[in-house]
Amino acid sequence: MAVSGDGLDKTMNQSHFAQSNRSLRFAMVIIGCLLSPLALAEDLMELHLVLAFDASASVNDVEFDLQRRGTAYALRSDLVAAAIDDAPGGVAIAIVQWSSVTRQALTLDWVVLRTRNEATAYADVVEAMPRRLPGGGTMIHAGLEFAAKTLDAAPGQARRRVIDVSGNGVSDDPPRLQETRRVLLANGIVINGLAIEEDDLPITDYYRRHLIGGPSAFVITAEGFEDFAKAMEMKLYREIAGAIFAKNN
């Protein structure tokens, strides 16, 4: 049956509209494919960082408070705040406490920091952070395993994944520490250390030989808990600005 007049115009308009819609959808798919790598790059954070605090029996409440307040001090410092401001995509941080095999706790869940103001606000939260563990052994491997599980729950994606262990003692189970360390390094996780020297044990050397690992891994030394704040400031700066240090190494 022939179609003429207004009916023909209507049919042609509908056909043209459908074709235009198909062309628009096709163009949007192509644009989406072209832009998606850029969008992913913009969403990629610089760092996922788990701070693993020693809460074993060798750390009394006064010393734990120095860790807590020292971390808050570091987050408020110009050095760390500038590194956070400059970090592409920002950084995500979580804090855990560790001691014995069955004693680990997520003290502060993940937070994303992109600006100086956000870092300062987070410092206030850290300073009020409670101690969740009443002592226990020095099972560093258990702390690492718990920190790794925490990393798996980090928001979004990051260029680097880092666990930072702070402590003042050696592992109570060296073979398990070495096995856990091997597994984490194989999964692309970097392990750094903040060694608190206060007894005759050379903790810095122990961390260097038995704990840290991965690209640009390092140990920072605190000469006692009183030196923790400045050591944490330098450690956080190096971890957040890690890409700069990697280029210079």
C-alpha positions in Angstrom: 0.0 0.0 0.0 1.3 3.4 -1.0 1.8 6.1 1.6 1.6 9.7 0.6 1.3 13.2 2.0 1.5 13.6 5.9 1.8 9.9 6.4 4.9 9.6 4.3 6.5 12.6 6.0 5.7 11.1 9.4 7.3 7.8 8.5 10.4 9.5 7.1 10.8 11.6 10.3 10.5 8.6 12.5 13.1 6.7 10.5 15.4 9.7 10.6 14.9 10.1 14.4 15.6 6.4 15.0 18.8 6.6 12.8 19.9 9.7 14.7 19.4 8.0 18.0 21.4 5.0 16.9 24.2 7.3 15.7 24.2 9.3 19.0 24.3 6.1 21.1 27.2 4.8 18.9 29.1 8.1 19.3 28.6 8.0 23.1 29.9 4.5 23.3 33.0 5.5 21.3 33.5 8.6 23.5 33.1 6.5 26.6 35.7 4.1 25.4 38.1 6.9 24.7 37.5 8.7 27.9 37.4 5.8 30.3 41.2 5.4 30.8 41.4 9.1 31.6 38.5 8.8 34.1 40.2 5.8 35.7 43.5 7.7 35.9 41.8 10.6 37.6 40.0 8.3 40.1 43.3 6.5 41.0 44.6 7.4 44.4 48.3 7.8 45.0 48.4 5.6 48.1 46.5 3.1 50.3 48.3 3.1 53.7 47.6 1.0 56.8 49.4 2.3 59.9 49.9 -0.7 62.2 50.4 0.4 65.8 52.2 -1.8 68.4 49.8 -2.4 71.3 51.7 -5.3 72.9 52.6 -5.6 76.6 55.9 -3.8 76.0 54.0 -0.6 75.2 52.4 1.0 78.2 49.6 3.5 78.0 51.9 6.5 78.2 54.0 5.1 75.3 50.8 4.3 73.3 49.6 7.8 73.8 52.9 9.1 72.4 52.3 7.0 69.3 48.8 8.4 69.0 49.7 12.1 69.6 52.8 11.7 67.5 50.8 10.6 64.5 48.4 13.5 65.0 51.3 15.9 65.1 52.7 14.5 61.9 49.3 14.9 60.0 49.2 18.5 61.1 52.7 19.3 60.0 53.4 21.4 56.9 55.5 18.7 55.4 52.9 16.0 55.4 50.0 18.4 54.6 51.8 19.6 51.5 52.5 16.0 50.4 48.8 15.2 50.7 47.9 18.3 48.8 50.3 17.2 46.0 49.3 13.5 45.9 47.4 12.8 42.7 44.0 11.5 43.6 44.7 11.8 47.3 45.6 9.1 49.8 43.5 6.7 51.9 44.6 5.8 55.4 43.4 3.3 58.0 44.9 2.6 61.5 45.0 -0.8 63.1 46.5 -2.1 66.4 48.2 -5.4 66.9 49.8 -7.6 69.5 49.1 -11.4 69.9 47.8 -13.8 67.3 44.2 -13.3 68.4 44.6 -9.6 69.3 44.2 -7.2 66.4 41.8 -4.3 66.0 40.7 -1.9 63.3 40.9 1.3 65.3 40.1 3.9 62.6 38.5 2.7 59.3 39.4 4.1 55.9 39.4 7.8 55.3 40.4 9.6 52.0 42.5 12.7 52.4 43.0 15.1 49.5 43.6 18.5 51.2 45.5 20.1 54.1 42.2 20.8 55.9 41.1 17.2 55.6 44.5 16.1 57.1 44.1 18.5 60.0 40.6 17.3 60.7 41.7 13.7 60.6 44.6 14.5 63.0 41.9 15.5 65.6 40.3 12.1 65.2 43.6 10.2 65.5 44.4 12.2 68.7 41.2 11.0 70.3 41.7 7.4 69.1 41.3 4.8 72.0 43.7 2.0 72.8 41.7 -1.1 71.8 44.1 -3.8 73.0 45.3 -4.3 76.6 48.7 -5.8 75.8 49.7 -9.2 74.5 52.6 -10.7 72.6 54.7 -9.3 69.8 53.3 -11.4 66.9 54.3 -9.1 64.0 53.1 -11.5 61.4 49.6 -11.4 62.8 49.6 -7.6 62.6 50.8 -7.8 59.0 48.0 -10.3 58.1 45.4 -8.2 59.7 46.7 -5.1 58.0 46.7 -6.9 54.6 43.0 -7.8 55.1 42.3 -4.2 55.9 44.1 -3.2 52.6 41.7 -5.5 50.7 38.8 -3.3 52.0 40.4 0.0 50.9 38.2 2.4 48.9 38.8 2.6 45.2 42.2 1.9 43.6 45.7 3.2 44.3 49.1 3.3 42.6 50.8 1.9 45.8 49.7 -0.2 48.7 51.7 0.1 51.9 51.7 -1.3 55.4 53.7 0.6 58.0 54.6 -1.2 61.2 55.6 0.7 64.2 57.0 -1.1 67.2 59.7 -1.6 69.8 60.3 -5.3 69.8 61.2 -8.3 67.7 58.8 -11.0 66.5 57.8 -13.8 68.9 57.5 -16.1 65.9 60.2 -15.4 63.3 59.4 -18.2 60.8 55.7 -17.1 60.6 56.9 -13.5 60.1 59.1 -14.5 57.2 56.4 -16.5 55.5 53.8 -13.7 55.9 56.3 -11.2 54.6 57.0 -13.4 51.5 53.3 -13.7 50.7 52.6 -9.9 51.1 55.5 -8.9 49.0 54.5 -11.4 46.3 51.1 -9.6 46.2 52.7 -6.2 45.6 52.3 -4.8 49.1 55.2 -2.6 50.4 56.1 -3.0 54.1 57.8 -0.1 55.8 58.8 0.2 59.5 59.1 2.7 62.2 61.5 1.3 64.7 61.3 2.6 68.3 64.7 2.1 69.9 64.6 2.1 73.7 66.4 -1.0 74.9 69.5 -2.9 73.9 67.8 -4.6 71.0 68.7 -3.1 67.6 65.1 -2.8 66.3 66.1 -0.7 63.3 68.5 -3.3 62.1 66.0 -6.1 62.8 63.2 -4.4 60.8 65.7 -3.8 58.0 66.7 -7.4 57.8 63.5 -9.2 58.6 60.5 -6.9 58.1 60.6 -4.3 55.4 60.3 -5.1 51.7 59.0 -4.0 48.3 59.9 -1.1 46.0 61.5 1.8 47.9 60.8 0.2 51.3 62.5 1.9 54.3 62.9 2.1 58.1 62.6 5.3 60.1 64.1 5.2 63.6 62.6 6.9 66.6 65.1 7.2 69.5 62.5 6.3 72.1 58.8 7.1 72.2 59.5 10.7 72.8 61.0 10.9 69.3 58.0 9.2 67.7 56.3 12.4 66.4 59.3 13.6 64.3 60.0 10.1 63.1 56.3 9.7 62.0 56.3 13.0 60.3 59.3 12.0 58.1 57.9 8.5 57.5 54.5 9.8 56.4 56.1 12.3 54.1 58.2 9.6 52.5 55.3 7.3 52.1 52.9 9.9 50.6 55.5 11.5 48.4 56.9 8.0 47.5 56.9 8.6 43.8 59.4 11.4 44.2 61.8 9.2 46.3 61.5 6.4 43.9 62.5 8.6 41.0 65.5 9.8 43.0 66.7 6.3 44.0 
